[in-house]
Amino acid sequence: MPPKNATAAAVGKTLEERRDQARDAALKEIKALRNDLLALEAVLSGRRRKADFSPFDVVHGAFEIFRHAASVFDVEDLLAACARDLDTAKALEYLQRHGANELVKPAGWHWISPRGEMHCLGKADETEKAAEKLALLLQSGRRPKRRDKAAEAATDDAPADTAGLPEA
């Protein structure tokens, strides 16, 4: 069991390792089941004696495949849920770091700009969308990058496209 202060990356890595181990075990069982099914076919077709085969091997192999595959799917679902929760936690931390508040009335995430303007960022349960909107608001206050003078001159000197227009 991992220590209580393990980071999300370490937990994710552990889960991925367990998923890969279960996947490898399931693939190994599939190969073994394939061999058992071939042996069963040989027994039923009369090419092999019944004493050489146990039907329990087929059932047990199928159950092991089920068990390992279910484990793989459960871990994948858990990893996806962890990723969603981690994104939500990051968005919440971003909102709080930049001074956004979740208000009751008016309901939702709100941010008050340095100019004193209140901006509604989104509903209370849409933390990630609110963080994206706040990021856009924070970016809009910055000056845009300067364009290259040569590129600006080239666009000003370019002739207008008059193709397809009737001549006067």
Secondary structure, 3 states (H helix, E strand, C coil): CCCCCCCHHHHHHHHHHHHHHHHHHHHHHHHHHHHHHHHHHHHHHCCCCHHHCCHHHHHHHHHHHHHHHHHHHHHHHHHHHHHHHHHHHHHHHHHHHCCCEEECCCCEEEEECCCCCEEEEECCCCHHHHHHHHHHHHHHCCCCCCCCHHHHHHHHHCCCCCCCCCCC
